[in-house]
Amino acid sequence: MYIIDKHEYNVKKVLELGTDLRSDICGMAIDEKNIYACIRNGTITVIDIKEMHIKGIFHISNRSFWDIHVFNDYLVGGNVNGELVLIDKRSMKIKESLILNNKNIHNIVIDNNLIYAAGQNKTIYIVDANKLNCINKKRNIHRKMFNCAGIYEKELITISYPCSEISFWNKETLEHRKTINIPLKLFGTTYIEKNKLYISSKNVMGIIVCILD
């Protein structure tokens, strides 16, 4: 893990969290005290955000987490077993889990008290974060695998790299609003800041910036 100064862009510190592919960093979350790094096969490494040292290594389950986010006193993770898992940050133990399907929950987005979970079965799920129950879902969001890019105003934005498309949905009803075709390839990452959607893709030497207004 590289800690980089966001103004000077120089590396401040490097933390060794593993030794080979068995210790891939699959997802990370940050709160006011810690960085939570998901290591393959269900382990989470907790790092002090000020001192930048490892505080503890916790084996949560035997299933790798693809993505993890902070929700109040908990971590919410989506794993390779199609589960949404609620983890107590103090004890670093599972409080509750919800099986959404029998395939990967590839990534999640949290908006207020709602969790939007992207399933490998091409289904988007809306889950009440307080009760951890599914309140809505929509199948065949894209023809192939997709990610939740994030929430902008009243819309959920999803992106399918294999399909080279970005879609916009009503975040409450999941009604389709529009789809934009954009040349992408296989996989990448996204980030929303204010009215800008930043996209990285394997075939792009740089960052694509989309204005959402």
C-alpha positions as CSV (number, residue, x, y, z in Angstrom):
1,M,0.0,0.0,0.0
2,Y,1.4,3.4,-1.0
3,I,0.6,6.5,1.0
4,I,0.9,9.5,-1.4
5,D,0.9,13.2,-0.6
6,K,-2.2,14.6,-2.5
7,H,-0.5,18.0,-3.1
8,E,3.0,17.0,-4.1
9,Y,2.2,13.5,-5.3
10,N,5.3,12.0,-3.7
11,V,5.2,8.7,-1.8
12,K,5.2,9.3,1.9
13,K,5.2,5.7,3.0
14,V,4.9,2.1,1.7
15,L,3.3,-0.6,3.8
16,E,3.9,-4.2,3.0
17,L,0.5,-6.0,3.5
18,G,1.5,-9.3,1.9
19,T,4.0,-11.1,-0.2
20,D,2.2,-12.5,-3.3
21,L,-1.1,-12.9,-5.2
22,R,-2.6,-14.7,-2.1
23,S,-2.5,-11.3,-0.4
24,D,-4.1,-9.1,-3.1
25,I,-5.6,-5.9,-1.7
26,C,-9.2,-6.2,-3.0
27,G,-10.8,-3.1,-1.5
28,M,-10.3,-0.3,1.0
29,A,-12.4,1.9,3.3
30,I,-11.3,4.9,5.4
31,D,-12.9,6.6,8.4
32,E,-11.5,9.3,10.8
33,K,-9.1,6.9,12.5
34,N,-8.3,3.9,10.3
35,I,-7.8,2.5,6.9
36,Y,-9.4,-0.9,6.4
37,A,-7.7,-3.0,3.7
38,C,-9.4,-6.2,2.5
39,I,-6.9,-8.9,1.8
40,R,-7.8,-12.0,-0.3
41,N,-9.6,-14.9,1.6
42,G,-11.5,-12.7,4.0
43,T,-8.8,-10.9,6.0
44,I,-9.0,-7.2,6.9
45,T,-5.8,-5.3,7.9
46,V,-6.5,-2.2,10.0
47,I,-4.0,0.7,9.7
48,D,-3.8,3.8,11.9
49,I,-4.4,6.7,9.6
50,K,-2.2,9.2,11.5
51,E,0.8,7.0,12.4
52,M,0.5,4.9,9.3
53,H,1.2,1.6,11.0
54,I,-0.7,-1.7,11.1
55,K,-2.9,-1.9,14.2
56,G,-4.2,-5.4,13.6
57,I,-5.0,-8.2,11.1
58,F,-8.4,-9.8,11.4
59,H,-9.6,-12.9,9.7
60,I,-13.3,-12.1,9.1
61,S,-14.4,-15.1,6.9
62,N,-13.1,-17.6,4.3
63,R,-14.6,-15.5,1.5
64,S,-12.8,-12.6,-0.2
65,F,-14.3,-9.1,-0.1
66,W,-14.4,-7.3,-3.4
67,D,-15.5,-4.0,-1.9
68,I,-15.9,-2.5,1.5
69,H,-17.4,0.8,2.9
70,V,-17.8,2.5,6.2
71,F,-21.4,2.8,7.6
72,N,-21.6,4.4,11.0
73,D,-20.0,1.9,13.5
74,Y,-19.8,-0.8,10.9
75,L,-18.1,-1.9,7.7
76,V,-20.2,-3.1,4.8
77,G,-18.6,-5.6,2.4
78,G,-19.6,-7.5,-0.7
79,N,-17.9,-10.8,-1.2
80,V,-17.3,-13.6,-3.7
81,N,-20.1,-15.7,-2.2
82,G,-22.8,-13.2,-3.2
83,E,-23.2,-11.9,0.3
84,L,-23.5,-8.5,1.8
85,V,-21.7,-8.5,5.2
86,L,-22.1,-6.1,8.1
87,I,-18.9,-6.0,10.3
88,D,-18.6,-4.3,13.7
89,K,-15.6,-2.0,13.6
90,R,-14.8,-2.4,17.3
91,S,-14.8,-6.1,17.5
92,M,-14.0,-6.7,13.8
93,K,-16.5,-9.5,13.8
94,I,-19.5,-10.2,11.5
95,K,-22.7,-8.8,13.0
96,E,-25.0,-9.9,10.2
97,S,-25.0,-11.0,6.6
98,L,-27.4,-11.2,3.7
99,I,-27.2,-13.6,0.8
100,L,-28.2,-11.7,-2.4
101,N,-27.2,-14.3,-5.0
102,N,-24.8,-17.1,-5.6
103,K,-22.3,-15.0,-7.4
104,N,-19.9,-12.1,-6.7
105,I,-21.1,-8.9,-5.2
106,H,-18.6,-6.9,-7.2
107,N,-19.0,-3.5,-5.6
108,I,-21.3,-1.4,-3.5
109,V,-22.3,2.2,-3.0
110,I,-23.9,3.6,0.1
111,D,-26.3,6.6,-0.1
112,N,-27.7,7.7,3.3
113,N,-29.2,4.5,4.7
114,L,-29.4,2.6,1.4
115,I,-26.8,0.2,0.0
116,Y,-26.6,-0.3,-3.8
117,A,-25.0,-3.6,-4.5
118,A,-23.8,-4.7,-8.0
119,G,-24.1,-8.5,-8.6
120,Q,-22.2,-10.5,-11.1
121,N,-25.6,-11.9,-12.2
122,K,-26.2,-8.5,-13.8
123,T,-28.6,-7.5,-11.0
124,I,-28.6,-4.3,-8.9
125,Y,-29.9,-4.6,-5.4
126,I,-31.1,-1.9,-3.0
127,V,-30.6,-2.9,0.6
128,D,-31.8,-1.1,3.8
129,A,-28.6,-0.6,5.7
130,N,-30.2,-0.5,9.1
131,K,-32.3,-3.7,8.7
132,L,-30.1,-5.4,6.1
133,N,-33.0,-6.5,4.0
134,C,-33.4,-6.1,0.2
135,I,-36.1,-3.6,-0.7
136,N,-35.7,-3.4,-4.4
137,K,-33.7,-5.0,-7.3
138,K,-33.5,-4.9,-11.0
139,R,-32.2,-7.6,-13.3
140,N,-30.2,-7.3,-16.5
141,I,-28.9,-3.8,-15.7
142,H,-26.3,-4.4,-18.4
143,R,-25.6,-7.3,-20.8
144,K,-22.4,-8.1,-19.0
145,M,-20.7,-7.4,-15.6
146,F,-21.0,-3.8,-14.3
147,N,-20.1,-1.6,-11.4
148,C,-21.9,1.0,-9.4
149,A,-20.1,4.3,-10.3
150,G,-22.0,6.2,-7.6
151,I,-24.9,8.5,-6.9
152,Y,-25.4,11.9,-8.4
153,E,-28.4,13.9,-7.2
154,K,-31.4,11.6,-7.8
155,E,-29.7,9.1,-10.1
156,L,-27.6,5.9,-9.7
157,I,-24.9,5.7,-12.2
158,T,-23.7,2.3,-13.4
159,I,-20.8,1.5,-15.7
160,S,-20.1,-1.7,-17.7
161,Y,-16.6,-1.8,-19.0
162,P,-17.1,-4.9,-21.2
163,C,-20.2,-3.3,-22.8
164,S,-18.5,0.2,-23.1
165,E,-21.5,2.0,-21.6
166,I,-22.6,4.2,-18.7
167,S,-26.3,4.1,-17.6
168,F,-28.3,6.4,-15.4
169,W,-31.2,5.1,-13.2
170,N,-33.7,6.7,-10.8
171,K,-32.0,5.9,-7.5
172,E,-35.4,5.0,-5.8
173,T,-37.3,3.2,-8.5
174,L,-34.4,2.0,-10.6
175,E,-36.2,3.3,-13.7
176,H,-33.8,3.6,-16.6
177,R,-33.1,7.2,-17.6
178,K,-30.4,7.0,-20.3
179,T,-27.3,5.1,-21.5
180,I,-24.2,6.6,-23.0
181,N,-21.8,4.6,-25.1
182,I,-18.1,5.2,-24.5
183,P,-15.1,3.2,-25.6
184,L,-13.9,1.2,-22.6
185,K,-12.2,-2.1,-22.1
186,L,-12.6,-5.0,-19.7
187,F,-12.2,-3.2,-16.4
188,G,-11.3,0.0,-14.6
189,T,-12.3,2.3,-11.7
190,T,-14.6,5.3,-11.3
191,Y,-14.9,8.2,-8.9
192,I,-17.6,11.0,-8.6
193,E,-16.6,14.4,-7.2
194,K,-19.3,17.1,-7.3
195,N,-20.6,17.1,-10.9
196,K,-17.6,15.2,-12.4
197,L,-17.3,11.5,-13.1
198,Y,-13.7,10.3,-13.4
199,I,-13.2,7.0,-15.3
200,S,-10.0,5.0,-15.7
201,S,-9.9,2.1,-18.1
202,K,-7.4,-0.4,-19.3
203,N,-7.4,1.0,-22.8
204,V,-7.2,4.7,-21.8
205,M,-3.8,6.3,-21.1
206,G,-5.1,8.8,-18.6
207,I,-8.4,9.7,-17.0
208,I,-11.8,10.3,-18.8
209,V,-13.7,13.2,-17.2
210,C,-17.5,13.3,-17.8
211,I,-19.5,16.4,-16.7
212,L,-22.8,15.1,-15.2
213,D,-24.9,18.3,-15.4
